[in-house]
Amino acid sequence: MRKYEVIFIVKPMEEEATNAVVEKFTKLITANGGTIEKEDRWGKKRLAYEIKDCTEGYYVLLNVECEPECVAETDRVMKITDELLKHMIVKAEEA
């Protein structure tokens, strides 16, 4: 198991819809054998530049421990999810 940081920006929507998108990815990671060590919701922030006609986005950071296959599946699903503006998955540095 490796540690990863998964950060994504959700389109500005109602709170319930945003929570549903975040829950979708937390369930996806746990269903593929990963564990969520920390979920950090940064909230709605103004974007530096317009992305997909949006000037604001809801930022979420997940600290995850999982296998590379789980990361590949999460990345694949994030690419086809319309509610996301941007996402990035990086391997966390070992302390």
C-alpha positions as CSV (number, residue, x, y, z in Angstrom):
1,M,0.0,0.0,0.0
2,R,1.2,3.4,-1.0
3,K,0.2,6.9,0.2
4,Y,-1.4,9.3,-2.3
5,E,-2.9,12.8,-2.2
6,V,-6.0,13.2,-4.3
7,I,-7.1,16.8,-4.9
8,F,-10.0,17.8,-7.0
9,I,-12.2,20.8,-7.7
10,V,-16.0,20.3,-7.9
11,K,-18.2,22.6,-10.0
12,P,-20.1,25.1,-7.8
13,M,-23.4,23.4,-7.0
14,E,-25.8,23.0,-4.1
15,E,-24.2,21.6,-0.9
16,E,-26.0,18.3,-1.2
17,A,-24.8,17.7,-4.8
18,T,-21.2,18.6,-3.8
19,N,-21.4,16.2,-0.9
20,A,-22.7,13.5,-3.3
21,V,-19.7,13.9,-5.6
22,V,-17.2,13.8,-2.7
23,E,-18.9,10.7,-1.3
24,K,-18.8,9.0,-4.7
25,F,-15.0,9.2,-4.7
26,T,-14.5,8.2,-1.1
27,K,-16.7,5.1,-1.7
28,L,-14.9,4.3,-5.0
29,I,-11.5,4.4,-3.2
30,T,-12.7,2.2,-0.3
31,A,-14.5,-0.2,-2.6
32,N,-11.2,-0.8,-4.5
33,G,-9.3,-1.7,-1.2
34,G,-8.0,1.8,-0.3
35,T,-8.4,3.7,3.0
36,I,-9.0,7.4,3.4
37,E,-6.7,8.6,6.1
38,K,-7.9,12.3,6.0
39,E,-10.6,14.2,4.2
40,D,-9.9,17.9,4.0
41,R,-12.6,20.1,2.5
42,W,-11.1,23.5,1.7
43,G,-14.5,24.9,0.6
44,K,-15.5,27.2,-2.2
45,K,-12.7,29.3,-3.6
46,R,-12.3,31.7,-6.5
47,L,-10.3,30.2,-9.4
48,A,-7.3,32.0,-10.8
49,Y,-8.7,31.6,-14.3
50,E,-12.0,30.4,-15.8
51,I,-12.3,26.6,-16.2
52,K,-15.3,25.2,-18.1
53,D,-17.2,28.5,-17.8
54,C,-16.8,28.5,-14.0
55,T,-15.1,31.2,-11.9
56,E,-15.4,29.3,-8.5
57,G,-14.9,25.8,-7.4
58,Y,-15.2,23.6,-4.3
59,Y,-11.7,22.2,-3.3
60,V,-11.3,18.8,-1.7
61,L,-8.1,17.0,-0.6
62,L,-8.0,13.3,0.3
63,N,-5.0,11.6,1.9
64,V,-5.3,8.0,0.7
65,E,-3.5,4.8,1.2
66,C,-4.1,2.3,-1.6
67,E,-2.6,0.2,-4.4
68,P,-1.7,1.6,-7.8
69,E,-4.6,-0.2,-9.4
70,C,-7.0,1.7,-7.1
71,V,-5.4,5.0,-8.2
72,A,-5.7,4.1,-11.9
73,E,-9.4,3.4,-11.5
74,T,-10.0,6.6,-9.5
75,D,-8.2,8.6,-12.1
76,R,-10.3,7.0,-14.9
77,V,-13.6,7.7,-13.2
78,M,-12.5,11.3,-12.4
79,K,-11.7,11.9,-16.0
80,I,-15.3,11.0,-17.1
81,T,-17.1,12.8,-14.2
82,D,-18.7,16.0,-15.5
83,E,-19.1,17.6,-12.1
84,L,-15.3,17.9,-11.7
85,L,-13.4,20.9,-13.1
86,K,-9.8,19.5,-12.4
87,H,-8.2,16.7,-10.5
88,M,-4.7,15.6,-9.6
89,I,-3.4,12.5,-7.9
90,V,0.2,12.5,-6.6
91,K,2.2,10.0,-4.6
92,A,2.8,11.4,-1.1
93,E,6.3,11.7,0.2
94,E,7.3,9.1,2.8
95,A,8.3,10.7,6.2
